[in-house]
């Protein structure tokens, strides 16, 4: 029987690495001919990545992890943002990736013709060069929604249409335009306001803009584009990018790690107490407020949230994190939340709320007590909320999350709006705004709750035999194995 080895490389963030690994598992579960290696670029100060990989090694027999040799970090005068730093760092690893894949091909040479394919994530496009040099098929694995892929594919065109900034470089305020600018972008049925573009793209003169543009230009070079979504969720977006002039599109989601962090996360000591508290709450009565593995808010914003929760008098589970020291660091845990919360808040809300640090988000969303989710709108979080049928209130922070929030509220009708264009550091959601959204989330929008429940069922059916994602994955495997011959 022919054997096929697939190689994966992704940015060293949990939001990118976890869906990449889960996709690798998904491929191997579907076809016993496939085995996989995930190439890892180590970043100092991120023990969560090593803890996750250690857990994966202990539970996956055919999935291997290979740490690449270290390289000298990029000189500070060559980058301005974490996107610039990581893009340069990965480009410096091309020779190591080539050597690693060559070694894997040699190790597999006992078969008549070794077969290898490479999957790169959305910010690892420099590795397309490696695939070309080795004459192996290369696919894009896109862990964000199809709507954002549609934007990225259109971004080079958009860049030629607007030669000025969308924000004032000094004040950070949106540059006024007459008439008000709206962007018609493939993937979105409604015109986009510039305010919901990724924050990096609002500052054209910074290298974050350049690197987004650089990666976007390379997407058309791959053999196929694999997206962690499903057709029933993003019908319009998928139709807009399934065209003859683009590589084939394979929606294979929702691919999720539903239990993993509760088993491997370094900060899981509070987990038992959180679940016990939820067990004592009525069904669908608790709102989860959680902003992802990299999400954190200023002390001023935390205090405003506390006032809003106090006023709304809803049951809540609130995960708060301390802001990181540098852009490349991850949020930490508060030694004592009382330091940043209003005086007496924890005492006043003791009967209805729980404030904690890190939480195993997917496990929490699965709990019968959870009835709503105030979310940063990361794509993994959105898929988890859909999987468990939990309505979202949108509070985007970074990356493409503003666009995700726009899609949820304006395109799909699956979420309550708190903000679509929030930008930490230059914005503040008031207690009144939060109170209003919480009341709508918990007391009210039956239409949103109905739609979320319908999408929950569609997402699960998509992965079943003959479901839309099941068929798409089969087509991908057929193309991969045929192209590797």
C-alpha positions, 0 to 999 in steps of 0.5 A, spaced: 500 500 500 502 506 498 504 511 503 504 518 503 507 523 508 504 530 509 508 536 512 505 542 516 508 548 518 504 554 522 505 560 526 507 559 533 501 561 536 496 557 539 490 560 535 494 557 529 498 551 531 492 548 534 487 547 528 493 545 524 495 539 528 487 538 529 487 538 521 493 533 521 489 528 525 483 529 521 487 527 515 490 521 518 484 519 521 480 519 514 486 515 510 490 510 513 495 511 508 497 518 511 502 520 516 504 527 518 510 531 521 509 538 524 515 542 523 516 547 529 519 554 530 521 555 537 519 562 540 522 564 547 517 565 552 511 561 550 511 555 555 504 554 552 506 552 546 511 546 548 506 544 553 501 543 548 506 539 543 508 535 549 501 533 550 500 531 543 506 527 542 503 523 548 497 521 544 498 521 537 502 515 534 502 517 527 503 525 528 510 527 529 513 534 531 520 536 529 523 542 532 527 546 527 534 548 529 534 555 531 536 561 527 539 568 529 533 573 531 531 578 526 535 585 527 530 590 531 531 595 525 528 590 520 521 590 523 516 594 527 511 589 529 510 582 531 508 580 524 514 583 521 518 579 526 515 572 525 515 573 518 522 574 517 524 569 522 520 564 518 523 566 512 530 565 515 528 557 516 527 556 509 533 552 509 532 548 515 525 546 512 528 544 506 533 539 509 527 537 514 523 535 508 529 532 504 530 527 510 523 525 511 523 523 503 529 519 504 527 516 510 520 514 506 525 512 500 524 504 502 517 505 498 518 505 490 516 512 490 516 517 496 510 521 496 510 528 500 506 534 501 507 540 504 501 545 508 503 552 510 499 556 514 496 563 512 503 567 514 508 561 512 508 563 505 515 563 504 515 556 505 512 555 498 519 556 495 521 550 499 515 546 496 517 549 489 525 547 489 523 540 492 517 539 486 512 537 492 505 539 492 504 545 496 497 547 500 495 553 504 491 551 510 487 557 512 485 557 520 481 563 519 474 564 515 473 563 508 470 571 508 477 573 510 480 569 505 476 572 500 479 579 503 486 577 503 485 574 495 483 581 494 487 585 498 493 586 493 487 589 488 485 593 494 492 596 495 492 599 488 485 602 489 487 606 495 494 610 496 492 613 502 492 611 510 485 609 513 487 612 519 491 618 521 498 616 523 498 621 529 491 621 532 489 614 530 483 616 528 479 614 522 481 619 516 474 622 514 472 621 506 466 624 502 462 620 501 463 615 506 468 609 503 465 602 503 469 597 500 466 591 496 470 585 497 469 578 495 467 574 501 462 579 504 455 580 501 455 587 504 460 593 503 465 593 509 467 599 513 474 600 513 474 600 521 473 593 521 479 591 517 485 588 521 488 593 525 495 592 522 492 594 515 489 601 518 497 603 518 499 603 511 506 605 513 508 600 518 511 593 516 504 589 518 501 592 512 507 590 508 507 583 511 499 582 510 500 584 503 506 580 501 503 573 504 496 575 500 500 575 494 502 568 494 496 565 496 495 564 488 501 560 488 499 554 492 495 548 489 489 548 493 486 552 499 484 548 505 479 552 510 477 551 517 470 552 515 463 549 512 459 550 506 453 551 510 456 557 515 459 561 509 456 559 503 456 566 500 464 567 502 465 560 499 462 561 492 465 568 491 472 564 492 471 558 488 473 561 481 477 558 475 482 563 476 484 561 483 486 554 486 481 549 488 478 551 495 477 545 500 472 547 506 473 541 511 471 544 518 469 545 523 476 542 526 476 543 533 480 541 539 474 540 544 477 537 550 485 538 549 487 545 553 483 542 559 488 536 559 495 540 558 494 547 559 499 550 564 494 554 568 489 549 569 489 548 576 482 552 577 479 548 572 475 543 577 473 549 581 470 553 575 466 546 573 463 545 580 461 552 580 457 552 573 454 545 576 450 549 581 447 554 576 441 553 572 441 551 565 443 557 560 443 562 565 451 564 565 454 568 560 462 567 559 466 573 558 473 570 555 477 573 550 482 568 547 489 565 549 492 572 547 486 577 549 487 582 555 484 588 556 486 595 560 485 596 567 480 602 565 476 597 560 476 591 566 473 596 571 468 598 565 466 591 564 465 590 572 460 596 572 456 593 566 456 586 569 454 589 576 448 593 573 446 587 568 445 582 574 446 577 569 450 570 572 457 570 569 463 567 568 469 572 567 476 570 565 481 576 566 488 576 564 494 581 565 497 585 559 503 582 557 510 586 557 511 586 550 508 584 543 511 578 543 509 575 550 502 572 552 498 575 557 499 573 564 495 571 571 493 577 576 495 575 583 489 578 585 483 581 581 481 586 586 487 590 584 484 592 578 476 591 579 472 596 583 472 596 590 467 591 593 465 588 586 467 581 587 463 581 594 457 584 591 457 579 585 459 573 589 452 570 588 451 570 581 458 571 578 465 568 578 472 572 576 478 567 574 484 567 570 485 562 564 479 557 562 478 551 558 474 555 553 471 549 549 469 545 555 466 551 558 462 552 552 459 545 552 456 546 559 449 546 560 449 552 564 452 557 559 447 561 555 451 566 552 458 568 550 462 575 550 467 573 545 473 576 541 471 573 535 477 569 534 475 564 528 476 558 533 472 561 538 466 562 533 467 555 531 466 552 538 460 557 540 457 554 533 459 547 535 455 548 542 450 552 540 452 558 544 450 565 541 455 570 541 456 578 543 461 581 539 468 584 542 473 583 537 480 585 539 486 584 533 487 580 527 481 579 523 476 579 529 473 585 527 471 582 520 469 576 523 464 580 528 462 584 522 460 577 518 457 574 524 452 580 525 451 583 519 452 577 514 450 571 518 445 574 523 448 569 528 451 574 534 449 580 538 453 586 537 457 590 542 462 593 538 464 591 531 470 596 530 473 596 537 481 597 538 484 596 545 488 602 547 484 608 543 477 605 545 473 604 551 466 600 551 462 603 556 458 599 562 452 602 559 453 598 552 455 592 555 449 592 560 445 593 553 448 587 550 448 582 555 440 583 556 439 582 549 444 576 549 440 573 555 433 575 555 432 576 548 434 575 541 430 568 540 431 569 532 439 569 533 438 563 538 434 559 533 439 561 528 445 558 532 442 552 534 440 551 526 448 552 525 450 547 530 446 542 527 449 543 520 456 544 522 455 537 525 452 534 519 458 537 515 463 532 518 458 526 517 459 521 512 456 524 505 456 531 509 459 537 505 466 537 509 466 530 509 466 530 501 471 536 501 476 532 505 475 526 500 477 531 494 483 534 498 486 527 499 484 524 492 488 531 489 494 530 494 495 523 493 494 523 485 499 529 485 504 526 489 505 520 485 
